[in-house]
Amino acid sequence: MISARMSAALRMLLLMLGISYVSASWADKVTGLFSAQQSCPAYVSKNKLTNPDHVQIMAGEDYETLEVNRADRPSWYRIIVPNANPKARWVSAECGQFQTGQDNATGSSVCNIAGQLDSYVLALSWQPAFCETKPEKTECQLNDPASYQARHFTLHGLWPNKRQCGISYGFCGEIRAKRDKFCDYPEIKLDVDSHVSLAEVMPSVKAGSCLERHEWHKHGTCQTAWSMEEYFDLSVDLTRQFNESGMAYFMNRRIGQSVRTDDFLNRLAAVLGAAARERVKLKCEQGMLVEVQMSLGAELTMGEDLERLMANAPVQSGSNCGAAFQIDAIGLSR
């Protein structure tokens, strides 16, 4: 048995030799989700910072969490990255937030129970820019300049939110975790009218890449107010309201140009009320506007004005577009 004094001396000697000392209690097992807030490398070894296949976690995605390096003040989380090899990877705590899957008081899961939402987020994509960042997506082959997605914001999703869960509130139905591919989820059933409407505002439906399955099983199952068809009908209505408010026209007039962020927010406030400016988060990649995320109140009603829904919503922040952004035209530029 090594004494405490000898152990301390051994650690000092190893440090002097440049060798990392690893104690027996090097990690603690945890259960929960790591919600990425920025793209970051996912390391096989956090000590050596090895990442042979250059895997990264993606902002806005949730990852099953296995371990932390320290239970009291974690600086690293070991997560599952579905398409990586090996799948278990270490990411820096600075890259996101961890939400435990257990309520310490009751021992019950708190971030995957339906009907506990306190607000919503409506996420709309500018499809031309999205496709510049994800050219491998099937829907990005749909590049007709006369198509809906060429000149309108498209539906990413309508997300029930629970404040204490951050962006980890999800998978409240039979499917309890993210699938490797969207088409691995069970198929959703919509009547003809609902399917046609959704296919217009969500290009992945027409392309067959199954985003609607992911949106229902991760997000739609966490609300209890509507059926599957009603949930998507409401999502379509809100998407159309945003476009028809004048925001699609604003974008169309400036395709291929650089736009001041303040100009976009001022137009938003002019058409959807002054409150909208503090209830929207803009996401940019490669200098382009990719997504608009709008905070909405917890009580949504089909046909209710988007302006009113935003006025009653929590304030949100976190835009990363800086002072200006580019409005991309449809069709890949590379």
C-alpha positions, 0 to 999 in steps of 0.5 A: 500500500502506498502511503499518502506521502509517497503518493504525493511524491510520486505525483510530483515526480510524474509531473516533473517528467511530463507524465499525466497522473491518473487516479483510480477515481478518474471519472464519475458515471452520470445519466443525462444529456449534454446540449451542445451550444457550439461546435466543438471537437469530440476527443477519444482521449481528453488528456492527449486531445486525440481526435483521429477522425475529426469528429465534432459535436454540433450546436443545438444537438443533444448527446447522451452522457456517460461520465464526467471527469469530476462530479463537483466541478466538471470540465469534461463530459464523456458523451455518445456521438452516434456516427463516430467510431468509437462513439464514446467521446470527451467534450469540454464543458465549455461547449454546452450544458449538461442536464441530468436525467434525474430529479434528485428529489423524486428520482424521476426523469424530468426532461422527457415527461410530456405536458410540462412545457412552459413555452415554445420555440418556432425554428425557421430555416433560410434553406439556401444557407442551410444547404451551404452548410449541409450540402449532403442533405437530400433536400439540398438537391431541390434547388429550383429558384421558383420553389417555396424554399428559394424565397421563404423561410422553411420549417425546422420545428416547433419545440416545446420548452421547459425552462429547467431543462434548457434545450434538452426537453424532448423524447417524451413518447415511446422513442426515448433517444435520438436515432442515428438517422432521421429515417430510423424513427417510426413513420408518422401518419398525416392525412393528405391535406396536412401532408401536402401543407407540410411538404410545402414548408418543410423541404425534407418531406418532399425529399424523403429525408424524414426530418418530420419524424425526428421533429415529432418524436423528439419535440411533438411528443412533449406537448399534449394539446394536439394530435400529430396532425394538429401539431404539424398544421399549427407549425405550418400556420406559424411558418406561413404567418412569419413569411407573409408578415413581410419577412419573406419579402424583406429577404427576397429583396436582398438575396445575394447581399449583406444585411445589417442585423439591426435592419433585420430586427427593425423590420421584424419589430415593425411587422410583428411588434416591438416585443419580437426584437427581444424574443428572436435568436438569429443563428449564422454560419459561414457569415450567412443567416441560417435560422431564426428561432422565435420564443412563443408563449406556452398557450398556442391556439391555431390561427392566433396571431404570431405577434400576440404569441411572441408578445406573451413569450419569454425573452431570449438571447444568444444570436451569433450573427454579429453586425451583419450577415449574408442572404444566400441564394438557392443553389450550392456555391461550391 
